[in-house]
Amino acid sequence: MSKPVLIDATVANAGTESGEVELNGLVPVGVYVPAGAEGVTLTFNASASEGGAKAPIKDIAGVAYSVTIGATAAYYPLGGAVFKGVHFITLVVAAQTGAIVFQLSCRPAVEA
């Protein structure tokens, strides 16, 4: 198995959504949440093209896929299957005081 690829997803000061991240055939399998993250829920949006319309990523039951996070630095594993086939992704959180950088830990789709 190859080493995970780390991709930054930055939420701007007073923002609720990260900039768009191109996955290039990779699948997020975890997320590093830095200390100071505000809010308790992290959700995800997907789009098929750069700058394209975004839609929430949902599980097989049609429920928005989310991760409960805390304010201390931590690593949270993600259900890789819900991200397979996603080309562009954004992370959505409560409004942040100060910019914050999440790191997605990704693997090639064949390994996820």
C-alpha positions as a Python dict, from the first residue, in 0.01 Angstrom:
ca = {
    (1, 'M'): (0, 0, 0),
    (2, 'S'): (135, 344, -91),
    (3, 'K'): (193, 631, 147),
    (4, 'P'): (-112, 860, 190),
    (5, 'V'): (-118, 1191, 4),
    (6, 'L'): (-199, 1494, 222),
    (7, 'I'): (-409, 1770, 62),
    (8, 'D'): (-480, 2100, 235),
    (9, 'A'): (-833, 2238, 249),
    (10, 'T'): (-841, 2594, 385),
    (11, 'V'): (-1144, 2766, 533),
    (12, 'A'): (-1097, 3144, 529),
    (13, 'N'): (-1153, 3371, 828),
    (14, 'A'): (-1530, 3398, 894),
    (15, 'G'): (-1585, 3134, 623),
    (16, 'T'): (-1786, 2815, 637),
    (17, 'E'): (-1652, 2631, 332),
    (18, 'S'): (-1301, 2545, 221),
    (19, 'G'): (-1162, 2627, -116),
    (20, 'E'): (-1222, 2366, -381),
    (21, 'V'): (-981, 2070, -379),
    (22, 'E'): (-921, 1854, -686),
    (23, 'L'): (-883, 1489, -585),
    (24, 'N'): (-725, 1361, -911),
    (25, 'G'): (-837, 1001, -860),
    (26, 'L'): (-760, 1002, -488),
    (27, 'V'): (-1011, 915, -216),
    (28, 'P'): (-1009, 1087, 125),
    (29, 'V'): (-971, 823, 397),
    (30, 'G'): (-912, 1058, 688),
    (31, 'V'): (-892, 1422, 790),
    (32, 'Y'): (-652, 1598, 1025),
    (33, 'V'): (-842, 1864, 1218),
    (34, 'P'): (-620, 2134, 1369),
    (35, 'A'): (-662, 2277, 1717),
    (36, 'G'): (-906, 2564, 1725),
    (37, 'A'): (-1158, 2426, 1478),
    (38, 'E'): (-1496, 2575, 1559),
    (39, 'G'): (-1823, 2391, 1526),
    (40, 'V'): (-1893, 2029, 1589),
    (41, 'T'): (-1982, 1895, 1246),
    (42, 'L'): (-1777, 1864, 929),
    (43, 'T'): (-1967, 1794, 606),
    (44, 'F'): (-1856, 1772, 245),
    (45, 'N'): (-1968, 1903, -94),
    (46, 'A'): (-1876, 1757, -433),
    (47, 'S'): (-1870, 1892, -786),
    (48, 'A'): (-1797, 1729, -1118),
    (49, 'S'): (-1597, 2019, -1258),
    (50, 'E'): (-1378, 2300, -1135),
    (51, 'G'): (-1601, 2585, -1022),
    (52, 'G'): (-1907, 2371, -1095),
    (53, 'A'): (-2229, 2346, -899),
    (54, 'K'): (-2169, 2186, -560),
    (55, 'A'): (-2392, 1928, -397),
    (56, 'P'): (-2370, 1767, -54),
    (57, 'I'): (-2209, 1424, -36),
    (58, 'K'): (-2465, 1180, 101),
    (59, 'D'): (-2449, 820, 216),
    (60, 'I'): (-2647, 537, 57),
    (61, 'A'): (-2949, 623, 273),
    (62, 'G'): (-2951, 980, 136),
    (63, 'V'): (-2826, 1139, 458),
    (64, 'A'): (-2554, 1406, 435),
    (65, 'Y'): (-2222, 1243, 525),
    (66, 'S'): (-2079, 1416, 832),
    (67, 'V'): (-1807, 1379, 1093),
    (68, 'T'): (-1839, 1508, 1448),
    (69, 'I'): (-1523, 1700, 1533),
    (70, 'G'): (-1381, 1866, 1844),
    (71, 'A'): (-1179, 2182, 1910),
    (72, 'T'): (-856, 1994, 1982),
    (73, 'A'): (-621, 1866, 1714),
    (74, 'A'): (-718, 1515, 1605),
    (75, 'Y'): (-725, 1271, 1314),
    (76, 'Y'): (-1066, 1141, 1206),
    (77, 'P'): (-1098, 841, 972),
    (78, 'L'): (-1345, 884, 686),
    (79, 'G'): (-1563, 628, 507),
    (80, 'G'): (-1367, 621, 182),
    (81, 'A'): (-1650, 458, -17),
    (82, 'V'): (-1868, 772, -2),
    (83, 'F'): (-1592, 972, -174),
    (84, 'K'): (-1516, 732, -462),
    (85, 'G'): (-1575, 901, -794),
    (86, 'V'): (-1570, 1255, -650),
    (87, 'H'): (-1359, 1489, -865),
    (88, 'F'): (-1372, 1815, -663),
    (89, 'I'): (-1452, 1849, -293),
    (90, 'T'): (-1505, 2122, -34),
    (91, 'L'): (-1525, 2090, 344),
    (92, 'V'): (-1808, 2268, 527),
    (93, 'V'): (-1795, 2379, 893),
    (94, 'A'): (-1940, 2644, 1122),
    (95, 'A'): (-1800, 2994, 1066),
    (96, 'Q'): (-1436, 3014, 1172),
    (97, 'T'): (-1261, 3289, 1364),
    (98, 'G'): (-936, 3303, 1171),
    (99, 'A'): (-842, 3089, 874),
    (100, 'I'): (-803, 2718, 944),
    (101, 'V'): (-636, 2444, 739),
    (102, 'F'): (-769, 2089, 738),
    (103, 'Q'): (-557, 1816, 583),
    (104, 'L'): (-724, 1537, 388),
    (105, 'S'): (-534, 1209, 399),
    (106, 'C'): (-598, 1046, 60),
    (107, 'R'): (-520, 720, -113),
    (108, 'P'): (-561, 610, -475),
    (109, 'A'): (-915, 487, -537),
    (110, 'V'): (-795, 128, -590),
    (111, 'E'): (-649, 123, -236),
    (112, 'A'): (-929, 303, -50),
}
